[in-house]
Amino acid sequence: MGAGLIGCEFANDLAASGHAVTVVDPSPRPLAALLPEAASFALQSALDKLGVVWKLGASVQSVDHAEGGAVVATLPGGEQLSADIVLSAIGLRPDVALAQAAGLTTDRGIVVSNHLQTDDPCIYALGDGAQYAHASLQSASRPLPYVLPIMQAAKVLAANILAERQGGVLAALRFPVMPVAIKTPALPLLIAPPAPGESGAWDACADHEWQWLDAQGALKGFALAGAASAQRGKWVKALAAV
């Protein structure tokens, strides 16, 4: 369930290992929220060749146990898919219950300053549950559920814990350009998506290379597919210069 980043990575790995894979997602194409349309369809075609079956524009309504240890996933209209295993890859939602119980400000995640501090300066947050405040995010603060933001935040957190103990100055978190590598060997992808809500559109600028331009024509993101992923350095430099 889910044709996002994790769902497509699992589909690629399992299909390449000889498993029969069916992917169900309400979107009209895989990774619709991240990729330009042409890149999305290129990924779908690459996974087609591995035998992946797509049920797009549909959601799993229920999953029930069947005889012999199998499970049955029911789609809208009553279509049923029998499977040995159902994997749920339908996205992340930060669990903010503990933070709320502690009286901390929460939104889509646990709201933190650019020092990673919550309302209580003795309590820090980072990772999938944190909602970062930083100028490079361009719009409202938001969670960043990827590995590179966690690594950057962890370095700042470590520095600030030491600074507190030693009476030093707290470090501020500044995110560099952090492209997301989508690990689908059938078609490797690298994407630096625009900020949510950013006004603009994808533009194909070379074979398997796309740029996101805002309403003023400024570069706000990029996507690379296949061999074009080798152009990472060029695009990271261009985006960092904006």
Summary of the structure (lengths in Angstrom):
residues: 242
radius of gyration: 20.6
end to end distance: 37.1
largest distance: 64.3
contacts: 710
relative contact order: 0.12
helix: 31%
strand: 23%
